[in-house]
Amino acid sequence: MEQKSILTLGIESSCDETSVSVVRNGREVLSNVIDTQIPIHEKYGGVVPEIASRNHIEAISRVTKKALEEANVTLNDIDAITPTYGPGLVGALLVGLSYAKALSFATGKPLVGVNHIEGHIAANYITYKELEPPFICMMMSGGNTQIIHVKGYTKFEVLGKTRDDAIRRSI
């Protein structure tokens, strides 16, 4: 008997990009729509949290609709709604999380929060479909760099990390 596919609607708003994706069985991306704010923040020399939050509010509904359309699914087809809950910019995270909570409530679909750092680790399963724990992973995101022993799908040990900034390559 063939097992039913599980479709998740991923919502990412931890910094300055609003991203929504539809993923099948945690390994196959059916859509990934990104609304970037880079041009908006360039004139300030970096991300301005309040501006980022306001732009997420303007983009999130449109990005979600486009992600569902590109995946050729509806909200009725989705099995779980999976927003990033942290770490990240508090206001930006609240936009994505609040939107996800509203979708979950309106549709009766389960809400499963995703840790931003663990999401970066899990992205390896999409790129390398045969990958299974245990493995060593170097995670770099914003000002965060960690070397992590991935012991299981939800079990991690940080082996090393930078104290206050990302590592940089010097030439």
Secondary structure as the mmCIF struct_conf table of DSSP 4:
data_model
#
loop_
_struct_conf.conf_type_id
_struct_conf.id
_struct_conf.beg_label_comp_id
_struct_conf.beg_label_asym_id
_struct_conf.beg_label_seq_id
_struct_conf.end_label_comp_id
_struct_conf.end_label_asym_id
_struct_conf.end_label_seq_id
HELX_LH_PP_P HELX_LH_PP_P1 GLU A 2 SER A 5
STRN STRN1 LEU A 7 GLU A 12
BEND BEND1 SER A 14 ASP A 16
STRN STRN2 GLU A 17 ARG A 24
TURN_TY1_P TURN_TY1_P1 ASN A 25 ARG A 27
STRN STRN3 GLU A 28 THR A 36
HELX_RH_AL_P HELX_RH_AL_P1 ILE A 38 GLU A 42
TURN_TY1_P TURN_TY1_P2 LYS A 43 GLY A 45
BEND BEND2 GLY A 46 GLY A 46
HELX_RH_AL_P HELX_RH_AL_P2 PRO A 49 ALA A 71
TURN_TY1_P TURN_TY1_P3 ASN A 72 ASN A 72
HELX_RH_3T_P HELX_RH_3T_P1 LEU A 75 ASP A 77
STRN STRN4 ALA A 80 GLY A 86
BEND BEND3 PRO A 87 GLY A 88
HELX_RH_AL_P HELX_RH_AL_P3 VAL A 90 THR A 107
TURN_TY1_P TURN_TY1_P4 GLY A 108 GLY A 108
STRN STRN5 LEU A 111 LEU A 111
STRN STRN6 VAL A 114 ASN A 115
HELX_RH_AL_P HELX_RH_AL_P4 HIS A 116 THR A 127
BEND BEND4 TYR A 128 TYR A 128
TURN_TY1_P TURN_TY1_P5 LYS A 129 GLU A 130
BEND BEND5 PRO A 133 PRO A 134
STRN STRN7 PHE A 135 SER A 141
TURN_TY1_P TURN_TY1_P6 GLY A 142 GLY A 143
STRN STRN8 ASN A 144 GLY A 152
TURN_TY1_P TURN_TY1_P7 TYR A 153 THR A 154
STRN STRN9 LYS A 155 LYS A 161
BEND BEND6 ARG A 163 ASP A 165
#
